[in-house]
Amino acid sequence: MKHIMRDPNRIKRILTLLQKIWEHQADVRFNQLISNLQSLYSHENNSYGRREVYTKNFIDLEKTSYLDFFYLEDDKWQEFLTSYFLNIENEIMLRSEEIDEDKIGEVIGLFIEAGIDNGQITNPFKENLKAFFVQESRWLTVEAIVNLIRNFSLSERKELFEK
């Protein structure tokens, strides 16, 4: 029987996808990320890998389940990760489109009102501000973010600017 070697380049491709996905969810632990991704894969693929078992709890048996991905081929996992990452990128693109120059201008005005020198408002700063909006709009609408900054004290606005 002839053994077919798996493509060694798959390792870098899969690890790169995991890195990109994890960077968008930097607040989760690595094993939490993997567990969440496996759960989502299973859910989207007819409960793939779900194993139901019974555990003994003193004298009672309790039904539980776990995920077993031992036999999942790397190309299927890579395809899933690629699709998941493309969804993240599409979501970011849609959120970016919600952020208009008026909102950026209003926040810059709030920073200037708090005592930030106009010379500190550079193009790189504006890009960072837009990135901030994109990142935070995962949790809040753009309007809600602007409202929060509006309601910050002058010192809180300065602190936010410095971050």
Helices and strands as residue ranges (DSSP letters): H 9-23, H 30-44, E 50-57, E 60-67, H 74-98, H 101-113, G 118-120, H 123-136, H 142-151, H 154-162
